Amino acid sequence: MKYNNTIFNQLLNMLPRYWFEQDVIEAQANRYTRHFTAWNQLLVNLYAQVSGKKSLRDIETGLKMQQGSWYHLGLVNAVRSTISYANSKRLYQIKEKSFYYLYEKCRNVTQKHKIRFKNPLYTLDATVIDLCLSMYLWTKFRKRKGALKLHTLLEYKGTIPSFMVITDANDIR
């Protein structure tokens, strides 16, 4: 049987499981948990992000379709209610640490520019993103238009966003 290394597996290899589990133990994130651990939650959320899933039902259906492929990762049955509960109750700090770990890893492998500056160079951008007001009532921008503003601090060295904030489109910052 030929071994195929999937893109999902390559993404998981960027974040060492041992390192992640140490943060989970430190934060006691798996306390009172039987099956759906913090690692399983990370797998499900990463799968949802990479595959472009739009809802919990979509995530659950996609996972059930690929059920034979998930056993080696230790992911058992992930249903909507369990995913929703874990996303609302688990501490975000564990995922935040994982993000910054991966961010540093990506910064070190990004393309280097020939132009050198004595101090780091950053670009600040504020982009208005139009949204459908009937679907996102909290984004009221005008009478019939919804929008939000995404403020991004982009590091020139690697062209990776180093900071992002979402505000109301009417905010002047």
N, C-alpha and C positions, 0 to 999 in steps of 0.2 A: 504494500500500500504506500503510495506516495504521500509525503507530508507536505501540506500547504500552509504557509504562514500567512494568516489573514491580516488585513489592515487593522482590524480590531485588536488582534493579538500583538501587533507591533506597537500600537498605542499603549497597551497595558504593560509592555516591556519597558516603556519609558519611565513608568512609576513603579519602583520596586515594592512588591507586596509587603515585605518585611518592614520596610520603612513606614508604610501606611499603617500596618498593624500596630507598630509601636505608638504612633499617634492615637490610635483608637484605644489602646490600653491606657495611655496617659489620661485621655479625656473620659474614660469609662463609657464610651459610646455604645458598646454592646451589652451594657447592663440591662437586665430584664428582657433580653432578646433570645429567642430560641433558634429561629431559622434564618430570618432575613437580616443578616449582619450588615455592618457599615460597608464592608467590602462588596457585598451583594448589591447594596444600594448604589455604590459607585459604579459597578458594572452596568446596572440597569440605566442609570442616568447618562452614562457615557454612551451606551448603546442608543438611547433615545436621541441624544444630541447628534451623534455621527450619522444615524439613519434618517434624521429629520422627522421624527415622530411628533405629531401635533397634540395628542391627548393621551390620557392614561389608558383609555380603551385601545388606542392604536399601539401603544407600547406593549400592553398585555397580549394583544393579538400577534404582534410581531415576535414576541418571545415564545409564544406557544408554537408558532410555525417553525421556529428554530430550536425547539426543545432538545432535540438529539445532540445539538452542538454545545449546549450549555452545561452538561453534566460535568465535564472536565474542569470547569471553572468553579464548581461547587454551588452553582445557582440552581435552586430547586424551583418550586412553583411561585412565581411572582405575580400576584393578582393586584388589581387596581387599588383595592382598599389598603393592602399592605404597603404598596408603593406610596400612596398618598399619606398614610399615617407616618411612615418613616421620613418622608420629605418635610412634613410639618413639625415633627418632634425631635429629630436628630440635630445635634449641634452643627452649625455651618462651619465652625472653625477648622474642623478636620478637612473639609473640602477646600477651605481657603488655604491651608498649609500645603495641600496637594497642588493647588493652582500655582502658588508661588514657587514651589519646587520645580514644577514643569516650566514655568516662566523663565526661571534662571537657566534651566537646561537649554531652552530654546534660544535665549539671548546669546549663549556661548557658541551656538552653531550657526547663527545667522550670517548672512553675507557681510563682509567687512567692506567699507568704502575707502577709496584712495585719499579722500580729503580728510585731513586730521584737524581737530580743534583742541585747544588747550583744555577747555571745559566741555562737558557733554552738551550736545545740541538737541533741543526738543522742539516739536511743532505742536501747537495747540489748535484744535479744530472743534467747532460747534456746528453740528449738522441737525437740521430739523427733519424729522421723519414723519411723513403724513400717515395717518391711520384713519380707519373708518369710525366715525363718531358713534354710529349705531351699535357697533360691536364693543368699543372701548370708551364707555361713557366718562371714565376718569381722565381722558386725554383732551377734554374740551379746549379748543384753540380759538375757534371762531364760532359763529352761530351754527354752521352745518359742517364744520370740519374739526377733526381731531388730529392732534400731533403731540410729539414729545421731542425733546432736544437731547442729543447725545454729545457730551463733551468728552473729547479724547485727547490725551497727551501722548504723542507719538515720539519715540526715541529714534533719532536719525541714524544712530549706529546700526541698528538691526531692523528698523522699520516695524517694530513690534509695539503695540499699544502698551504703555506702562501704567496708565491710569485711565479709567472711564467712569463717568457719572451720568445718570439719566435724570433729567429734570423736566418740569413743565415747559412747553414750547414758548410760553410767554415770559419765562425767566430771563433776565438780563444778567449774565455772569461774565 
